[in-house]
Structures are given as structure tokens and as C-alpha cells.
Amino acid sequence: MNDRDPKGNPLKGGLVIYDGQQNDTRMNLYIAMTADQAGAACANHTEVLRLLTTGKPGEEGYRVCGAVVRDMLTGDEYEIRAKQVVNACGVFSDAVRRMAEPGVDDIMIAAPGTHLIFPDYASPEQMGMVWFTQDGRILYLLPWEGGTIAGTTDPGASEVTYEPKPTMAEIDFILDECNRVLKDPLDYSHVKSAWSGLRPLVKDPNAAPGDTKKLSRNHVINVTDGGLVTIAGGKWTTYRQMAEDAVDKCLEVTPELTDHAQSGCVTKELKLVGADRGGAVCHQNFDKVAVTLREEFGMEKETAQHLRNNYGTRALQLAMLAKSDKRLYSDLANKKGDGSRFFFNKIHPKHPQLEAEIVY
């Protein structure tokens, strides 16, 4: 790290902070799998075409009672009927709100965020850096999945799209900011990948009239005509509170649902699949999972740790699947002719991910 910035200002000090890290893609999937085990019917790659309603907007008795959806893989369309509909569609929430109440004011702001992946040597193995950029944003440089991730939230709003793309201006910005603090400069040759996402920010409902730019720091629950409940904004660290608040609002909007509630909210203590919920697999000591993968399945340390971090106890199921399918492992004879060497097939030889993960 540089001891002075480009203007010659000396580094005065720093703070060591601790934070959690997750693979948000797997987290999202495991929430769905946990819901499925609890009795929910989950459908992926499914698009809402229109809402089902009784009556017309503005009329007494108007009610949203389901949706017509399309399977994006097969093209099949079908109806889903419900006593209560919740709109939890992130940056696409306003489009669904307009299906229930045409002309309703938008509440969502799609804030783009660009991220770059550098090689692992761009950051220490167990520590990264977070600092303020010259324009006041926060940028981080952290170890991530065998590489280094650098990113920030871009200024302003973005078009709502399924495929946001990073701009060269933002890539240059991140590189320039990294080079402002790093001794060893980074350039385009160090960028292994770049992508952009859209953060669903929501306008503050308590802002002064006409102040459409003020954003809420927390999640917002909105009820449109027809009883459609929208949960918007928020962040990963509060997703369980968001869910509880949304369900509580549903019970308020549709009181007859309370007849089906078997208990109060249980999300605070509910563990996801792979979390050793019964304590029978590793007694919450997940290092035992990595040890088992290495000793009983012969996996490399890096692969065993990757599977433990991303799958929890489900890593053992994945390993058994891999070992039972000859397409997913190789058993090569040693050149000396004294037996063979067994190893699981990787997606790429330089990375820990296994072909078995795709099958699983």
C-alpha cells in the first residue's frame, strides 16, 4: 500500500474491521431450497405477464388474486391464484405495481454497481481494503473465491434491464482508484472479468413532498390498489426482517390469513439447508466437513474448503454424487504401474470448482 496519495498527502493510519462474506448466488438458491422443504412451491425462470384480479382498479371490491406467468425455458403459460400477492421483484417492482394500479408513481431507483476480478495476488489471502474514493464513494478490494474483487456503486440511476453491462469509464475509475492506494499498479491485463449489477434502492416515503431524490436507508413496504403488497429496497443483511415485515403486512391487508398461521414468525431461528440444522453431521463445526472431504474423498485442500464454504454440509452429498458417477472423476494409472491415481474432474485446472457442482 502507498504511504502517500498522488497529491503527496501522507497516510495517517487505518482501522481493522471485521465483516462477513457470502456467495450471494448460492445463498439465494439455498433460501429457495429451504422454502421448498417447508412446503413452498418454487418456480425459477418464470416471468409475470399480468396480474389476475377481481373487478377493476378504483372499484369497490377490486382485488389482486394471482398472476399469469410464463416458463421462460418452455414458453408455457399458466395461472397462479393466491389470497395474497407479494411483489418482491427488486428493480422490476414498479412494473408489477403498474399492473395492479396503472399510473401509480414509481418508487424504485436502479443504482448500477460495477465490479472487477483481479488475480489473487492483488490482495492478501485473509484481508482486504476499504476506502473512500475521490468523489466520496466507497470502494473495496477483497479476497474472493480464489481471486480479488474490487467494486463500488456507480453514481446516479440506470436503465432497468436484465443485462446491465460495465462501462469502460467505470472500469477505468476502479483501476485508477486502486492505483491511488496500491504500490504495485494494476492495468487492463490484470482484469480477469468485469460485470455490473443493479441495486434496488427505493425512494423515501417520509421525504418532503416533491423530494423524489431522497432515498430510504431501509426497506419500504408499499400497498397499492387491489391489496398488492410490495417489499422494496433493503439489503442482504436485513433480508429476514424484510420477510417478516412483508408477511405481517399481508396479515394486515388480508386478515383471514391469520386463520392459517400456525405460529408467530420463526425466521429469526430458522437455519437454511446445509447449515447442519440438527447438529448430527458436524455439530456446527464446519471444518469437519472440509476434513471429511479431504480424508474420505481424497480432495485437494482448496477444493474441500471451496465446497465447505459454498455448500455447508451439502458438500458431502455433492462429493458422494461425484464419486458415484464415472463421468465426474478420473482414475489414471501411475506410470510406474503400481496402482492408479483418483481425482475429481475440475471445470478448469487452475480453479477448485468441480464438474460435479454443475450436475448437483
C-alpha positions in Angstrom: 0.0 0.0 0.0 1.3 3.5 -0.8 2.2 5.6 2.2 1.2 8.8 0.2 -1.5 9.5 -2.2 -0.8 11.0 -5.7 -1.1 14.6 -4.2 1.6 13.8 -1.6 -0.7 13.5 1.4 0.7 11.0 3.9 -1.1 8.0 5.2 -2.1 8.8 8.8 -3.5 5.5 9.8 -6.2 2.9 9.3 -8.7 0.7 11.2 -9.1 -3.0 11.2 -12.7 -4.0 10.8 -14.4 -7.4 10.5 -17.2 -8.3 8.2 -19.0 -11.3 6.8 -18.7 -12.6 3.3 -21.1 -14.8 1.3 -21.7 -16.2 -2.1 -25.0 -14.4 -2.8 -25.9 -16.7 -5.7 -25.8 -19.9 -3.6 -27.4 -18.0 -0.7 -30.3 -17.1 -2.9 -30.7 -20.7 -4.1 -30.5 -22.2 -0.6 -33.2 -19.8 0.6 -35.4 -21.2 -2.2 -34.4 -24.8 -1.3 -35.2 -24.2 2.4 -38.6 -22.7 1.4 -39.3 -25.8 -0.8 -38.6 -28.1 2.2 -41.0 -26.1 4.2 -43.8 -26.6 1.7 -43.4 -23.7 -0.7 -43.9 -24.3 -4.5 -40.9 -22.7 -6.2 -40.6 -21.9 -9.9 -37.4 -20.5 -11.5 -37.0 -18.8 -14.9 -40.6 -17.6 -14.6 -41.9 -14.3 -15.9 -45.1 -12.4 -14.7 -47.1 -11.5 -17.7 -50.1 -9.9 -15.9 -51.9 -10.0 -12.6 -55.2 -11.8 -12.1 -57.8 -9.5 -10.5 -61.5 -9.3 -9.4 -63.1 -6.1 -10.5 -61.3 -3.1 -12.0 -58.9 -0.6 -10.4 -60.7 2.0 -8.4 -63.9 0.0 -8.0 -65.1 -1.4 -4.6 -64.1 -5.0 -4.3 -61.1 -4.7 -6.7 -58.6 -7.3 -5.6 -55.3 -8.7 -7.0 -55.8 -12.5 -6.7 -52.9 -14.1 -8.6 -50.8 -13.8 -11.8 -50.4 -15.2 -15.3 -46.8 -16.4 -15.7 -44.7 -17.8 -18.4 -42.0 -20.5 -18.1 -39.1 -18.9 -19.9 -37.5 -22.3 -20.8 -40.5 -23.9 -22.3 -42.8 -21.0 -23.2 -45.7 -22.5 -21.3 -48.1 -20.0 -19.7 -50.2 -20.8 -16.7 -52.1 -19.1 -13.8 -51.2 -18.9 -10.2 -54.0 -18.0 -7.9 -53.5 -16.6 -4.4 -55.4 -15.0 -1.5 -52.5 -12.5 -1.2 -49.8 -11.5 -3.7 -46.4 -10.1 -2.7 -44.3 -8.2 -5.1 -40.6 -8.7 -4.3 -39.1 -8.0 -7.7 -36.3 -5.7 -6.9 -35.6 -3.1 -9.6 -38.6 -4.5 -11.6 -41.1 -3.8 -8.8 -42.6 -0.7 -10.3 -43.5 -2.7 -13.5 -45.6 -5.1 -11.3 -47.1 -2.3 -9.3 -48.3 -0.7 -12.5 -50.1 -4.0 -13.4 -52.1 -3.6 -10.2 -52.6 0.2 -10.3 -51.9 1.8 -13.7 -50.4 5.3 -13.4 -49.0 4.7 -9.9 -45.9 6.7 -9.2 -42.6 4.9 -9.4 -40.7 4.2 -6.1 -37.6 2.3 -7.4 -34.2 3.6 -8.3 -31.9 1.2 -10.1 -28.4 2.0 -8.9 -25.7 0.4 -11.0 -22.6 -1.2 -9.5 -19.5 -2.3 -11.4 -17.1 -5.0 -10.1 -13.8 -6.3 -11.4 -12.0 -9.5 -10.6 -8.2 -9.4 -10.3 -5.7 -12.3 -9.6 -5.4 -13.5 -6.0 -2.1 -11.7 -5.5 -3.8 -8.3 -5.7 -4.9 -8.7 -2.1 -3.8 -10.7 1.0 -5.4 -14.1 1.5 -7.4 -13.1 4.6 -7.6 -9.3 4.4 -8.6 -6.6 2.0 -9.0 -2.9 2.0 -11.9 -0.4 2.0 -11.5 3.3 1.4 -13.3 6.4 0.2 -12.9 7.3 -3.5 -12.1 10.9 -4.5 -15.7 11.5 -5.3 -16.9 10.2 -1.9 -18.0 6.7 -2.8 -16.8 3.6 -1.0 -14.5 1.1 -2.9 -13.3 -2.2 -1.6 -10.6 -4.6 -2.7 -11.1 -8.0 -1.1 -10.1 -11.7 -1.5 -12.9 -13.5 -3.2 -13.3 -17.1 -4.4 -9.6 -17.6 -5.2 -9.2 -14.1 -6.7 -9.6 -10.5 -5.7 -12.8 -8.4 -6.2 -12.9 -4.7 -6.5 -16.0 -2.7 -6.8 -18.2 0.3 -5.9 -21.7 1.6 -6.5 -21.9 3.9 -9.5 -23.4 7.4 -9.2 -26.9 8.1 -10.5 -29.7 5.9 -11.7 -29.6 3.3 -14.5 -32.0 1.9 -17.0 -33.8 -1.1 -15.7 -32.5 -4.1 -17.7 -32.0 -7.8 -17.4 -28.4 -7.4 -18.6 -26.6 -4.4 -17.2 -23.1 -4.0 -18.6 -20.0 -2.3 -17.1 -18.8 0.8 -18.9 -15.1 1.4 -19.8 -15.4 4.6 -17.7 -16.3 2.7 -14.6 -13.6 0.1 -15.2 -11.0 2.9 -15.6 -12.4 4.6 -12.5 -11.9 1.4 -10.4 -8.4 0.8 -11.7 -7.4 4.5 -11.1 -8.7 4.3 -7.5 -6.9 1.1 -6.8 -3.7 2.5 -8.2 -4.1 5.5 -6.0 -3.5 3.3 -2.9 -1.6 0.3 -4.2 2.2 0.2 -4.6 2.0 -2.3 -7.4 -0.2 -0.8 -10.2 -3.0 -2.6 -11.9 -3.9 -2.3 -15.5 -6.3 -4.0 -18.1 -4.1 -7.1 -18.2 -4.9 -7.8 -14.6 -8.7 -7.7 -15.1 -10.0 -11.3 -15.4 -13.6 -10.3 -15.6 -15.9 -7.4 -15.2 -19.6 -7.2 -14.6 -22.4 -4.8 -13.5 -25.4 -5.2 -11.3 -28.4 -3.1 -10.3 -29.0 -2.3 -6.7 -32.7 -1.8 -5.9 -32.9 1.5 -4.0 -36.3 2.9 -3.0 -37.5 6.4 -2.6 -38.0 7.6 1.0 -41.8 7.6 1.7 -41.2 10.1 4.5 -39.4 12.6 2.3 -40.9 16.1 1.9 -43.5 16.4 -0.9 -41.7 16.8 -4.2 -38.4 15.5 -3.0 -38.2 12.5 -5.3 -34.4 12.1 -5.0 -34.2 11.3 -1.3 -33.7 7.5 -0.9 -34.6 5.4 2.1 -31.8 3.8 4.0 -34.1 0.9 5.0 -36.6 -1.3 3.2 -40.1 0.0 2.4 -43.4 -1.8 2.3 -46.0 -0.4 -0.1 -49.6 -1.4 -0.7 -51.2 -0.5 -4.0 -54.8 -0.6 -5.1 -56.1 -4.2 -5.0 -54.1 -5.2 -2.0 -50.8 -5.9 -3.7 -48.0 -5.8 -1.1 -44.6 -4.6 -2.4 -41.4 -5.1 -0.4 -38.7 -3.0 -1.8 -35.2 -1.7 -1.0 -33.3 -3.2 1.9 -30.2 -5.4 1.7 -28.9 -8.9 2.3 -28.1 -8.2 6.0 -31.8 -7.5 6.8 -33.5 -9.9 4.4 -35.1 -11.9 7.2 -36.5 -8.8 8.8 -37.8 -7.7 5.4 -39.6 -11.1 5.0 -41.1 -10.8 8.5 -42.4 -7.3 7.9 -43.8 -8.2 4.5 -45.7 -11.2 5.9 -47.0 -9.1 8.8 -48.3 -6.6 6.3 -50.0 -9.4 4.3 -51.8 -10.5 7.5 -52.9 -6.9 8.0 -54.1 -6.5 4.4 -55.8 -9.9 4.3 -56.9 -10.7 7.9 -58.4 -14.1 7.0 -54.8 -15.4 6.5 -54.4 -15.3 10.3 -56.7 -18.3 10.5 -53.9 -20.3 8.7 -51.0 -19.1 10.8 -49.7 -21.9 12.9 -47.3 -19.8 15.0 -45.6 -16.5 15.1 -42.7 -15.7 12.8 -39.9 -18.3 13.1 -37.4 -16.8 10.6 -35.0 -15.5 13.3 -34.0 -19.0 14.3 -34.6 -20.8 11.0 -31.4 -22.4 9.6 -31.0 -22.9 5.9 -30.2 -26.3 4.2 -26.6 -27.1 4.6 -26.4 -25.5 8.0 -26.3 -28.7 9.9 -29.7 -27.9 11.4 -29.9 -31.0 13.5 -26.3 -30.9 14.6 -25.9 -34.6 13.5 -23.4 -34.1 10.7 -20.6 -31.9 12.2 -22.1 -30.3 15.4 -21.8 -26.9 13.7 -18.0 -27.4 13.3 -17.8 -27.0 9.6 -14.1 -27.6 9.5 -15.0 -31.2 10.0 -16.8 -31.1 6.6 -13.6 -30.0 4.9 -11.6 -32.7 6.7 -14.0 -35.4 5.6 -13.8 -34.2 2.0 -10.0 -34.5 2.1 -9.6 -37.7 4.1 -12.6 -39.8 2.9 -12.9 -38.4 -0.7 -9.3 -37.5 -1.4 -10.0 -33.9 -2.4 -7.4 -31.2 -2.5 -7.4 -28.7 0.3 -8.5 -25.8 -1.9 -11.4 -27.7 -3.4 -12.5 -29.1 0.0 -12.6 -25.5 1.5 -14.4 -24.2 -1.5 -17.1 -26.8 -1.2 -17.5 -26.3 2.5 -17.8 -22.6 2.2 -20.4 -22.7 -0.6 -22.4 -25.8 0.3 -22.0 -26.4 4.0 -23.0 -30.0 4.9 -24.5 -30.4 1.5 -20.8 -30.6 0.2 -20.8 -34.2 1.4 -23.8 -35.0 -0.7 -22.1 -33.4 -3.7 -19.0 -35.5 -3.0 -21.0 -38.7 -2.9 -22.7 -37.8 -6.2 -19.3 -37.1 -7.8 -17.8 -40.4 -6.6 -20.8 -42.4 -7.9 -20.7 -41.0 -11.5 -17.7 -42.1 -13.6 -18.2 -39.1 -15.8 -17.2 -36.8 -12.9 -13.9 -38.3 -11.9 -10.8 -39.7 -13.4 -8.9 -42.8 -12.4 -5.5 -42.8 -14.1 -2.9 -45.5 -13.9 0.5 -44.4 -12.5 3.4 -44.5 -14.9 5.2 -46.9 -12.6 2.3 -49.4 -12.9 1.7 -49.6 -9.2 -1.9 -48.7 -8.9 -3.8 -45.6 -10.1 -4.5 -42.0 -9.0 -8.1 -41.0 -8.4 -9.2 -37.3 -8.7 -12.4 -35.4 -9.3 -12.7 -33.6 -12.6 -12.4 -29.8 -12.4 -14.1 -27.2 -14.6 -10.8 -25.6 -15.0 -7.4 -26.9 -13.8 -6.5 -23.6 -12.1 -9.6 -23.3 -10.0 -11.3 -25.5 -7.3 -14.8 -25.8 -8.9 -15.8 -29.3 -9.9 -17.8 -30.6 -12.8 -19.9 -32.3 -10.2 -21.2 -28.9 -9.0 -22.9 -28.4 -12.3 -24.7 -31.8 -12.1 -25.6 -31.2 -8.4 
